[in-house]
Amino acid sequence: MRASANIQPGYEFFQSWTADDFPRFLLVTFTEPCPFFPDGYGVNSANNGPFGDAVTKELIPFVEKQFRAIGKPYARLLEGASTGGWQSLALQLYYPDFFGGAWIFNPDPVDFRRYLLVNIYEDENAFFAPGGRSWTPPERPMRRTTEGQVNLTVRQVSQFEAVLGSKGRSGFQFNAWEAVYGPVGDDGYPRPLWDKRTGKIDSEVAAYMREHGYDLRDYAEKNWPTLGPRVAGKLHFIAGEMDNFYLNLAVYQFEDFTKRAANPKSDATFVYGRPMKGHSWHAKNFADMLREMAEQIKRNTPAGDKQAWAKY
């Protein structure tokens, strides 16, 4: 599986990383534990706090100073998969002048019309797919194998989270998204997007998520006249076409937007893995991805800036 997903063994990457002709990078992993999930998704949130400001205004400047980094936007690149994929896109869109590019792998939903398989704006219930017979409502899948075999449903995971902890404290996926994207409830805890027992969607929460910019396709589309020029050449999407959590569907929606985008036109790139490439799929191994990033930094290096880092 690791080989088919282009996941490079650690020792192979070490050999590339320590080679004389490999570009010199600082690799920084953000660790953002919060009360509701092991990761705060790197953005400002009503429930989790100002992680976006902390990362861009405090952490990154400190690291760049401490380790003699270039410290300029063209040399700050983002990469992440799944949670990290959503975070990379969000940081690039929210802070377009601070970062120089994002490699976005299999991201968590980037268009909430495909919140996995749920359209949170139009669907009334997260557990049941629309259009079924009233006496045999079709259960909505949440996870599948790369062959399409369903092994978890939205109902099962929602009820699992309800057992793990009340008031959004399960530490699991749906609660994590509600803590990042959603409002604070009257009880001081994240307000649920849907009832974990019945699946009924709270349309006010869905509207809040969109209005506050967490639906990244919607955010990009609304702000494109000013945002588009600032993310030119910076957005690189990679997804398996049989993503185990159906996350490729939201990536398709984002791509559809970029094809329509005008003034300016979008140059975002999209690479899809087929056949049967799932949530762990990468188009390139990690070393080759860093080489690709290095080429982008070279192209964007202003005249007069040194490039000694490119070949140590």
VENMO-V208196 format. One record per run of one state. SS is the DSSP state (helix for helix, strand for strand, loop for the rest). FROM is the first residue (numbers start at 1). LEN is the number of residues. If there is no record, write none. Layout:
SS|FROM|LEN / SS|FROM|LEN
//
This chain:
loop|1|9 / helix|10|8 / loop|18|16 / strand|34|1 / loop|35|2 / strand|37|1 / loop|38|6 / strand|44|2 / loop|46|3 / strand|49|2 / helix|51|16 / loop|67|6 / helix|73|3 / loop|76|1 / strand|77|5 / loop|82|1 / helix|83|12 / loop|95|6 / strand|101|5 / loop|106|6 / helix|112|3 / strand|115|1 / loop|116|2 / strand|118|1 / loop|119|6 / strand|125|1 / loop|126|2 / strand|128|1 / loop|129|4 / strand|133|1 / loop|134|2 / strand|136|1 / loop|137|2 / strand|139|1 / loop|140|1 / strand|141|4 / loop|145|5 / strand|150|4 / helix|154|11 / loop|165|8 / helix|173|9 / loop|182|2 / strand|184|1 / loop|185|5 / strand|190|1 / loop|191|3 / strand|194|1 / loop|195|5 / strand|200|2 / loop|202|1 / helix|203|9 / loop|212|4 / helix|216|16 / loop|232|3 / strand|235|6 / loop|241|7 / helix|248|13 / loop|261|8 / strand|269|5 / loop|274|12 / helix|286|15 / loop|301|7 / helix|308|3 / loop|311|2
//
